[in-house]
């Protein structure tokens, strides 16, 4: 089963990933994918919370 939590709540060090991308002069688009423990339609309040948490984390890393 997959588990893609809100950005900053999982095991991936996004600050390090973004640093590698910057050093490699990456200029392409980025996207956010959040999935909810295999749920097809999670409650909207859970989606909104995860999106807000992801936005806040990415904003703190200089993205918005």
N, C-alpha and C positions, 0 to 999 in steps of 0.2 A: 504494500500500500504506500502511496506517495504521501509526503508531508512537506509542503512548501509554506512555512509560516510567514508572518509579516517580516519585512526586511529588518534585520537587527535582532530578531528573536530566534534565529536558527544558529547553525554552526559555521556559517560562512562569514569570513572577515571581509566585509564589503569595503572597508577603508583600504585594505591591502589590494583587493581586486581593482579598485579604482586607481590606485597608485600604479599598478602594473599597466593598466590601460593608458594612463597619462604618459608614462615613460615610453610606451610603444607608440605614442602620438595617435591614439585611436580617436577618430572624429565622427564615428557613426552613431546611430541612435541606440538608446537603451530602453528596455521595457521592464515592467514589474509583473511577475506572475506569482499569485498567491492561490494555493489550493488548500482545502480544508479537510485533511484526514480522509480523503476519498469521498467526501460528501458531494453529491451533485448540486444541491441547492442549500447552502448553509443559511442560517438566519441573517437577514439584512443587517442587523445590529452587529453581528460578528464580522461581516464583510466591511462595514463602515469603520469599525475599530481597527481592523488589520490594515486597511488602506491609510487611515490617519497615522498609525504607528509607522508604517512604511514611509509615508511622506515626511514625517518628522525626522526619521533617521536619515533619509537621503538628503534632506535639507541641511541637517547638521554636518553632512559631509560635503556641502557646497553644491548640491544639485537641487533643482526644484522644477 
